[in-house]
Amino acid sequence: MGFIKAIHRKTLTFKYAHVMTNEPGVAKITSGDVVGYYWDYHESHEFEASVRRLGLTMLGDWRPIDELAQMCLEWFKVSCRDELIAAAATYGMTLIS
């Protein structure tokens, strides 16, 4: 997968193109970012509803962002489950699987 820049136990780093400028960027995603995405996924962040944000900088069409969030969630369930559970608890969420 050419868009994966680095894989670590607690972070996944991706290369991406900014949705508005098409400039290349790098985003480091944590378990907290993924939990935040699912907590606030319905928000469009002042863009049309088809645009979603994952982490601080990755903004794009909801379909690939949603797929990426799911992939990150599956990784963090295995690599740092305790941190994922703690991040979910800050929003009153529970990891069920």
N, C-alpha and C positions, 0 to 999 in steps of 0.2 A: 504494500500500500504506500504509494508515493507521498501521500499527504501526512503520514505519521513521521514526525521529526524525532521524537524521543518517547520511550516508554519507561516509566519508573513505577515503583509500588504505589506511591501516593499521587502521582501526576501523570498526565498524558499530554504531550505537546504536539500540536498540529500546525502544518503550513496551510494557509488559506488565502483567498483573494477577497479583499474588502468589497462588500456588496455594492457600495455607492461609487467607489473610485477605481475598483479593480486592482488596487495596489496590493502587492504581496505582504502578508503579515504572518506572525507566529502567535499562537494562543496556547497558554499552559492551563489545562483544565484540571480541577481538583474535585474530590467527592462533594465538597460544599457547593461548587459551581453546578454540578449535576442535580443535587437536591434542590438548589435554588431555581434551576430551570423547570423542574417538575412542579415546584410550588407555585411558580409564577408564569407557567408556560402560556397561559391564555393572554398575557399582556403583549401588545404589539410595540411597546416602547416608542410611541409617537409615530410609528410607521403604519403602513397598511397591515391588516391582520395576517397576511401571508409571510411576514418577516418576524423572525425570532432571534433571540440572543442566547448564546451559551458562553458563560464566562464573562470577562470584562470587555472583550474586544470582538469576539466572533459573532457576526451578525449576518443573517442570510435567509434565503427561502426556508420556510418551515420544514419542508420534507427532508432535505439533507441534514439540517440542524437536528431534527428529531431523531433521525437514524444515528447520527453521531452521539447524541445524548444517550440513546439506548445502548450503544456499543460501550461508551464510557461507564455507564451504570453496571453493565455486566462485568467489566474489568474490575471495578472497585468492589463489587460484591465478593470477588475472589481475593484480590490483592490487599485490600485494606478495609475489610468488612466493619471492624470496630469504629473506624473513623467515619465511614458512611452512616452507620447507625447513629453516631453522635451528631453528625451534621443534620440528619433527618429529625432527630429529637429537638433541635433548636427551633424547628418549625411546627412541632407537635405531630410530626409524621412518624410512621412506623414502617420499617422494612419488613415485608411479609414473605419474601422468598429469597 
